[in-house]
């Protein structure tokens, strides 16, 4: 399995709105994608981390490279303090 993470740095005053936009733009769409396992959204105001787990690296990359991320960033552009950082992780161990 592979997990794609995206670390967001939101403006404090825009935090709640940004989180709601992420939920509305990403969560339901991810559930319908091929290879989807689970999606998590963790917050530590004003930061947030989205974690999407996929059956295969190709599925994780396909979701991150679709227009959905570009659309989301268009909506969040004025609500972040810096560009989000993306990482794709390979699950080595699990208990």
C-alpha positions as CSV (number, residue, x, y, z in Angstrom):
1,X,0.0,0.0,0.0
2,X,1.0,3.6,-0.6
3,X,0.0,6.7,1.3
4,X,0.1,10.1,-0.3
5,X,0.4,13.0,2.2
6,X,-0.1,16.7,1.6
7,X,0.9,19.2,4.3
8,X,-1.0,22.5,4.2
9,X,-0.1,25.7,6.0
10,X,-3.3,27.7,6.3
11,X,-3.7,31.3,7.4
12,X,-5.0,31.1,11.0
13,X,-8.0,33.3,10.2
14,X,-8.9,31.1,7.2
15,X,-8.3,27.7,8.9
16,X,-11.9,26.6,9.3
17,X,-12.9,27.7,5.8
18,X,-9.9,26.0,4.3
19,X,-10.7,22.7,6.1
20,X,-14.3,22.8,5.0
21,X,-13.2,23.5,1.3
22,X,-10.8,20.5,1.5
23,X,-13.6,18.3,2.9
24,X,-16.1,19.3,0.2
25,X,-13.6,19.2,-2.7
26,X,-11.6,16.0,-1.9
27,X,-13.1,13.6,0.5
28,X,-16.1,12.2,-1.4
29,X,-14.2,12.3,-4.7
30,X,-11.4,10.3,-3.3
31,X,-13.7,7.5,-2.1
32,X,-14.8,6.9,-5.7
33,X,-11.3,6.6,-7.1
34,X,-9.7,3.3,-8.2
35,X,-7.4,1.8,-5.6
36,X,-8.8,4.0,-2.7
37,X,-8.3,2.5,0.8
38,X,-8.8,5.4,3.2
39,X,-8.5,9.2,3.6
40,X,-7.6,11.0,6.7
41,X,-7.4,14.8,7.4
42,X,-5.3,15.7,10.5
43,X,-5.2,19.2,11.9
44,X,-2.8,21.1,14.2
45,X,-4.0,24.7,13.7
46,X,-2.9,26.4,11.4
47,X,-1.5,23.3,9.7
48,X,-3.4,20.3,8.3
49,X,-2.2,17.1,6.7
50,X,-4.2,15.0,4.3
51,X,-3.4,11.3,4.1
52,X,-4.8,9.2,1.4
53,X,-3.9,5.5,1.3
54,X,-4.1,3.6,-1.9
55,X,-3.7,0.0,-3.0
56,X,-0.9,0.9,-5.4
57,X,1.6,3.7,-6.0
58,X,0.0,4.3,-9.5
59,X,-3.4,4.9,-7.9
60,X,-1.9,7.4,-5.4
61,X,-0.1,9.2,-8.2
62,X,-3.1,9.2,-10.5
63,X,-5.3,10.9,-7.9
64,X,-2.6,13.5,-7.0
65,X,-2.0,14.3,-10.7
66,X,-5.7,14.8,-11.7
67,X,-7.3,18.1,-12.1
68,X,-8.9,17.8,-8.6
69,X,-5.7,19.0,-6.9
70,X,-5.3,21.9,-9.3
71,X,-9.0,22.9,-8.7
72,X,-8.5,22.6,-4.9
73,X,-5.4,24.8,-5.0
74,X,-7.3,27.4,-7.0
75,X,-9.9,27.5,-4.2
76,X,-7.2,27.6,-1.4
77,X,-4.7,29.9,-3.0
78,X,-5.5,32.9,-0.8
79,X,-6.0,30.8,2.3
80,X,-2.5,29.3,2.5
81,X,0.8,30.9,3.7
82,X,2.9,28.6,1.4
83,X,2.6,25.9,-1.2
84,X,1.6,22.5,0.2
85,X,4.3,19.8,0.4
86,X,3.4,16.4,-1.2
87,X,5.0,13.1,-0.3
88,X,4.2,9.6,-1.4
89,X,5.1,6.9,1.2
90,X,5.6,3.2,0.8
91,X,4.1,1.2,3.7
92,X,7.0,-1.0,5.0
93,X,5.6,-2.2,8.4
94,X,2.2,-2.3,10.0
95,X,1.0,-3.7,13.3
